[in-house]
Amino acid sequence: MQTGSQSTSSEFYTNCMRYFEALRKTGKQDFGFEDEFFYTMPAMSEKIISEQ
């Protein structure tokens, strides 16, 4: 069972993947968001792992 923050993180990750997929389908890019996502994802993953 996921905790609240794990559920929120999972939902955020899923939404980001949907956003990236929508960008790919339309041939657009969002480098600013992409940079932030890939910069923060390791920290989010570490937090999720440490809470288990």
DAVEN-V11503 format. One record per residue. RES is the residue in three letters. SS is DSSP state (hx for helix, st for strand, lp for the rest). PHI is phi as a letter, one per 30 degrees, with the letter a starting at -180 (NA if undefined). Layout:
RES & SS & PHI
RES & SS & PHI
This chain:
MET & lp & NA
GLN & lp & d
THR & lp & d
GLY & hx & e
SER & hx & d
GLN & hx & d
SER & hx & d
THR & hx & d
SER & hx & d
SER & hx & d
GLU & hx & d
PHE & hx & d
TYR & hx & e
THR & hx & d
ASN & hx & d
CYS & hx & d
MET & hx & d
ARG & hx & d
TYR & hx & d
PHE & hx & d
GLU & hx & d
ALA & hx & d
LEU & hx & d
ARG & hx & d
LYS & hx & d
THR & hx & c
GLY & lp & i
LYS & lp & c
GLN & lp & b
ASP & lp & b
PHE & hx & d
GLY & hx & d
PHE & hx & d
GLU & hx & e
ASP & hx & e
GLU & hx & d
PHE & hx & d
PHE & hx & d
TYR & hx & d
THR & hx & d
MET & hx & e
PRO & hx & e
ALA & hx & d
MET & hx & d
SER & hx & d
GLU & hx & d
LYS & hx & d
ILE & hx & d
ILE & hx & d
SER & hx & d
GLU & hx & d
GLN & lp & d
